[in-house]
Amino acid sequence: MSRDQASRGGTGRSGTVRKERESARLPLDEEIPRPTFRRERAALKRGVWPVAGCDEAGRGPLAGPVVAAAVILNPDDVPRGLDDSKRLTPERREVLYERICARAHVAVAFAPPARIDRDNILRASLWALARAVAALPIKPRLVFVDGRDRIDARCDCQAVIGGDGLVASIAAASIVAKVTRDRLMTCLGAAHPGYGFEQHKGYSVPEHFAAIERLGPTIHHRRSFSPVADALGLLAVDAAEAIADVLPL
């Protein structure tokens, strides 16, 4: 093998290794899959319509409600750019929120802290999702819900793990739920100065822990979540019911 061949990497072991390394890196450059309208359109072709998607926001925070949203998209006017709300900037979410509300059937429902404390976070979230579907102006015949658990939708319901990144109507619902909840927490921030709700939206961040320690919990805090229960002196009373690990969503 000549020196020119080796330097070009066209033959020989070094060239083969280089090509293998380059090939191994290719998948990293692949585009992240985006939600599509494929499942909704397949249902429409079977004669199943309307089809709704639903999702919630706010399972993990220490304060504020869980906000659930249900959306029935218009098959002839699906907004472009729909995605899992967590992958969008706040500015992009606001733009898409306006487009969704202008072009689709939308409903929202809330599970307040009292409901979360009574039923636990999972049951309260599923309850809010079912309420959002029931509040839609037209009754769906099929509902896609993000996650592992189906809801009492009074119609066929399919749970889709990671659905907010796969199914267009679920992605739309995730955006509506997130924007609605963020706006609500900003209002709570104005009503309860010093807690920083307008910044952290009730999530577990050092600033929020410091505010709870300094000012005490508000009526909007979830008493069954351990940092709040600890601040209220409730852990010794019923530690088994306190949520030690805050959920990530």
Secondary structure, DSSP 8 states (H G I E B T S, - for coil): --HHHHHHTSSHHHHHHHHHHHHHHGGGGS-----BSHHHHHHHHTT---EEEEEEE-SS-SBS-EEEEEEE--TT---TT---GGGS-HHHHHHHHHHHHHHSEEEEEEE-HHHHHHH-HHHHHHHHHHHHHHTSSS--SEEEEESS-----SSEEEEETTGGGTBHHHHHHHHHHHHHHHHHHHHHHHHSTTS-HHHHTT---HHHHHHHHHH---TTB-TTBHHHHHHHT-HHHHGGGSBSS----
